[in-house]
Amino acid sequence: MRTARLQELEEMAARLLATARQLPPGPNRHNALQLIGRFRLQISNLQLPISRPARVEGLKAKGK
């Protein structure tokens, strides 16, 4: 289900981008494109595999 939801978000971002490109040049278009870019970056980050951070205690013990 998560994959399907992420696909929906990607499709939404594509529609937003197409709409923003139809705006006349200027600050509103520029701002819209920046926001859409951030939105797409967030979608990409959600697609990354979840990794667990290394345990600090384990790293300290190895360093001794």
OpenMM code with the backbone's topology and positions (N, CA, C; nanometers):
from openmm import Vec3, app, unit

residues = "MET ARG THR ALA ARG LEU GLN GLU LEU GLU GLU MET ALA ALA ARG LEU LEU ALA THR ALA ARG GLN LEU PRO PRO GLY PRO ASN ARG HIS ASN ALA LEU GLN LEU ILE GLY ARG PHE ARG LEU GLN ILE SER ASN LEU GLN LEU PRO ILE SER ARG PRO ALA ARG VAL GLU GLY LEU LYS ALA LYS GLY LYS".split()
positions = [
    Vec3(0.0831, -0.1195, 0.0000),
    Vec3(0.0000, 0.0000, 0.0000),
    Vec3(0.0875, 0.1258, 0.0000),
    Vec3(0.1994, 0.1220, 0.0696),
    Vec3(0.2857, 0.2399, 0.0760),
    Vec3(0.3368, 0.2757, -0.0635),
    Vec3(0.3709, 0.1742, -0.1410),
    Vec3(0.4208, 0.1977, -0.2764),
    Vec3(0.3135, 0.2648, -0.3618),
    Vec3(0.1910, 0.2208, -0.3479),
    Vec3(0.0812, 0.2800, -0.4244),
    Vec3(0.0603, 0.4260, -0.3841),
    Vec3(0.0693, 0.4539, -0.2566),
    Vec3(0.0508, 0.5922, -0.2083),
    Vec3(0.1632, 0.6831, -0.2581),
    Vec3(0.2857, 0.6322, -0.2571),
    Vec3(0.3980, 0.7111, -0.3081),
    Vec3(0.3818, 0.7366, -0.4575),
    Vec3(0.3294, 0.6377, -0.5292),
    Vec3(0.3048, 0.6564, -0.6725),
    Vec3(0.2006, 0.7660, -0.6944),
    Vec3(0.0977, 0.7686, -0.6110),
    Vec3(-0.0039, 0.8742, -0.6205),
    Vec3(0.0594, 1.0112, -0.5980),
    Vec3(0.1492, 1.0202, -0.5000),
    Vec3(0.2156, 1.1475, -0.4718),
    Vec3(0.3033, 1.1905, -0.5891),
    Vec3(0.3722, 1.0954, -0.6516),
    Vec3(0.4550, 1.1275, -0.7681),
    Vec3(0.3689, 1.1798, -0.8837),
    Vec3(0.2540, 1.1169, -0.9042),
    Vec3(0.1632, 1.1618, -1.0097),
    Vec3(0.1095, 1.3011, -0.9796),
    Vec3(0.0797, 1.3268, -0.8531),
    Vec3(0.0328, 1.4590, -0.8121),
    Vec3(0.1406, 1.5634, -0.8391),
    Vec3(0.2641, 1.5309, -0.8050),
    Vec3(0.3749, 1.6235, -0.8277),
    Vec3(0.3915, 1.6522, -0.9766),
    Vec3(0.3743, 1.5508, -1.0597),
    Vec3(0.3857, 1.5701, -1.2044),
    Vec3(0.2755, 1.6634, -1.2553),
    Vec3(0.1541, 1.6471, -1.2037),
    Vec3(0.0437, 1.7359, -1.2452),
    Vec3(0.0688, 1.8789, -1.1980),
    Vec3(0.1181, 1.8930, -1.0755),
    Vec3(0.1500, 2.0269, -1.0235),
    Vec3(0.2579, 2.0939, -1.1080),
    Vec3(0.3589, 2.0169, -1.1454),
    Vec3(0.4670, 2.0709, -1.2266),
    Vec3(0.4150, 2.1168, -1.3626),
    Vec3(0.3300, 2.0364, -1.4238),
    Vec3(0.2733, 2.0738, -1.5533),
    Vec3(0.1911, 2.2020, -1.5415),
    Vec3(0.1163, 2.2139, -1.4344),
    Vec3(0.0351, 2.3342, -1.4131),
    Vec3(0.1232, 2.4557, -1.3873),
    Vec3(0.2261, 2.4388, -1.3061),
    Vec3(0.3161, 2.5507, -1.2734),
    Vec3(0.3887, 2.6009, -1.3977),
    Vec3(0.4213, 2.5111, -1.4881),
    Vec3(0.4908, 2.5514, -1.6108),
    Vec3(0.4020, 2.6369, -1.7018),
    Vec3(0.2720, 2.6303, -1.6808),
    Vec3(0.1790, 2.7115, -1.7602),
    Vec3(0.1647, 2.8533, -1.7053),
    Vec3(0.2138, 2.8760, -1.5849),
    Vec3(0.2073, 3.0103, -1.5271),
    Vec3(0.2993, 3.1048, -1.6043),
    Vec3(0.2642, 3.2323, -1.6091),
    Vec3(0.3531, 3.3277, -1.6752),
    Vec3(0.4832, 3.3430, -1.5953),
    Vec3(0.5931, 3.3726, -1.6642),
    Vec3(0.7199, 3.3918, -1.5934),
    Vec3(0.7059, 3.4995, -1.4859),
    Vec3(0.7738, 3.4763, -1.3756),
    Vec3(0.7697, 3.5736, -1.2664),
    Vec3(0.7872, 3.5049, -1.1331),
    Vec3(0.7759, 3.5834, -1.0270),
    Vec3(0.8027, 3.5292, -0.8932),
    Vec3(0.7035, 3.4206, -0.8508),
    Vec3(0.5779, 3.4303, -0.8908),
    Vec3(0.4802, 3.3279, -0.8521),
    Vec3(0.5155, 3.1927, -0.9146),
    Vec3(0.5541, 3.1951, -1.0408),
    Vec3(0.5936, 3.0716, -1.1076),
    Vec3(0.7199, 3.0154, -1.0434),
    Vec3(0.8156, 3.1018, -1.0184),
    Vec3(0.9413, 3.0594, -0.9574),
    Vec3(0.9167, 2.9946, -0.8211),
    Vec3(0.8343, 3.0577, -0.7388),
    Vec3(0.8027, 3.0041, -0.6063),
    Vec3(0.7302, 2.8704, -0.6165),
    Vec3(0.6366, 2.8608, -0.7092),
    Vec3(0.5633, 2.7353, -0.7276),
    Vec3(0.6578, 2.6231, -0.7677),
    Vec3(0.7493, 2.6507, -0.8592),
    Vec3(0.8445, 2.5487, -0.9032),
    Vec3(0.9371, 2.5069, -0.7886),
    Vec3(0.9766, 2.6009, -0.7051),
    Vec3(1.0603, 2.5670, -0.5897),
    Vec3(0.9852, 2.4776, -0.4911),
    Vec3(0.8607, 2.5117, -0.4632),
    Vec3(0.7805, 2.4311, -0.3709),
    Vec3(0.7586, 2.2902, -0.4249),
    Vec3(0.7316, 2.2801, -0.5526),
    Vec3(0.7111, 2.1492, -0.6142),
    Vec3(0.8410, 2.0684, -0.6091),
    Vec3(0.9528, 2.1342, -0.6294),
    Vec3(1.0813, 2.0660, -0.6190),
    Vec3(1.1047, 2.0106, -0.4792),
    Vec3(1.0698, 2.0869, -0.3785),
    Vec3(1.0841, 2.0394, -0.2400),
    Vec3(0.9900, 1.9216, -0.2132),
    Vec3(0.8695, 1.9320, -0.2661),
    Vec3(0.7710, 1.8254, -0.2511),
    Vec3(0.8241, 1.6959, -0.3132),
    Vec3(0.8818, 1.7059, -0.4321),
    Vec3(0.9369, 1.5879, -0.4989),
    Vec3(1.0558, 1.5305, -0.4215),
    Vec3(1.1339, 1.6162, -0.3610),
    Vec3(1.2460, 1.5700, -0.2795),
    Vec3(1.1952, 1.4927, -0.1572),
    Vec3(1.0893, 1.5418, -0.0963),
    Vec3(1.0310, 1.4714, 0.0179),
    Vec3(0.9781, 1.3344, -0.0243),
    Vec3(0.9186, 1.3268, -0.1414),
    Vec3(0.8709, 1.1982, -0.1919),
    Vec3(0.9889, 1.1035, -0.2111),
    Vec3(1.0961, 1.1537, -0.2679),
    Vec3(1.2158, 1.0712, -0.2883),
    Vec3(1.2715, 1.0206, -0.1564),
    Vec3(1.2721, 1.1067, -0.0561),
    Vec3(1.3223, 1.0670, 0.0756),
    Vec3(1.2356, 0.9582, 0.1381),
    Vec3(1.1058, 0.9613, 0.1114),
    Vec3(1.0172, 0.8579, 0.1634),
    Vec3(1.0433, 0.7230, 0.0967),
    Vec3(1.0991, 0.7248, -0.0225),
    Vec3(1.1258, 0.6010, -0.0942),
    Vec3(1.2563, 0.5352, -0.0523),
    Vec3(1.3402, 0.6056, 0.0225),
    Vec3(1.4663, 0.5493, 0.0678),
    Vec3(1.4402, 0.4402, 0.1712),
    Vec3(1.5231, 0.3363, 0.1696),
    Vec3(1.5049, 0.2326, 0.2718),
    Vec3(1.5343, 0.2897, 0.4095),
    Vec3(1.4626, 0.2421, 0.5064),
    Vec3(1.4805, 0.2888, 0.6439),
    Vec3(1.6005, 0.2150, 0.7029),
    Vec3(1.6967, 0.2906, 0.7509),
    Vec3(1.8132, 0.2288, 0.8141),
    Vec3(1.8194, 0.2722, 0.9590),
    Vec3(1.8690, 0.1852, 1.0403),
    Vec3(1.8802, 0.2162, 1.1824),
    Vec3(2.0161, 0.2789, 1.2086),
    Vec3(2.0198, 0.3833, 1.2908),
    Vec3(2.1497, 0.4452, 1.3230),
    Vec3(2.2354, 0.3497, 1.4046),
    Vec3(2.3662, 0.3638, 1.3887),
    Vec3(2.4585, 0.2811, 1.4652),
    Vec3(2.4471, 0.3157, 1.6128),
    Vec3(2.4633, 0.2162, 1.6948),
    Vec3(2.4577, 0.2399, 1.8394),
    Vec3(2.5848, 0.3098, 1.8837),
    Vec3(2.5695, 0.4152, 1.9596),
    Vec3(2.6833, 0.4935, 2.0064),
    Vec3(2.7703, 0.4101, 2.0990),
    Vec3(2.7081, 0.3306, 2.1862),
    Vec3(2.7859, 0.2504, 2.2805),
    Vec3(2.8771, 0.1543, 2.2061),
    Vec3(2.8277, 0.0926, 2.1015),
    Vec3(2.9066, -0.0025, 2.0245),
    Vec3(3.0248, 0.0652, 1.9575),
    Vec3(3.0061, 0.1853, 1.9086),
    Vec3(3.1146, 0.2573, 1.8446),
    Vec3(3.2220, 0.2972, 1.9450),
    Vec3(3.1814, 0.3349, 2.0651),
    Vec3(3.2767, 0.3736, 2.1685),
    Vec3(3.3605, 0.2529, 2.2106),
    Vec3(3.2948, 0.1384, 2.2225),
    Vec3(3.3663, 0.0188, 2.2665),
    Vec3(3.4701, -0.0231, 2.1629),
    Vec3(3.4380, -0.0113, 2.0360),
    Vec3(3.5306, -0.0495, 1.9302),
    Vec3(3.6483, 0.0469, 1.9231),
    Vec3(3.6271, 0.1707, 1.9619),
    Vec3(3.7317, 0.2708, 1.9538),
    Vec3(3.8378, 0.2589, 2.0622),
    Vec3(3.8115, 0.1822, 2.1662),
    Vec3(3.9060, 0.1691, 2.2783),
    Vec3(4.0212, 0.0791, 2.2469),
] * unit.nanometer
topology = app.Topology()
chain = topology.addChain("A")
for resn in residues:
    res = topology.addResidue(resn, chain)
    for name in ("N", "CA", "C"):
        topology.addAtom(name, app.Element.getBySymbol(name[0]), res)
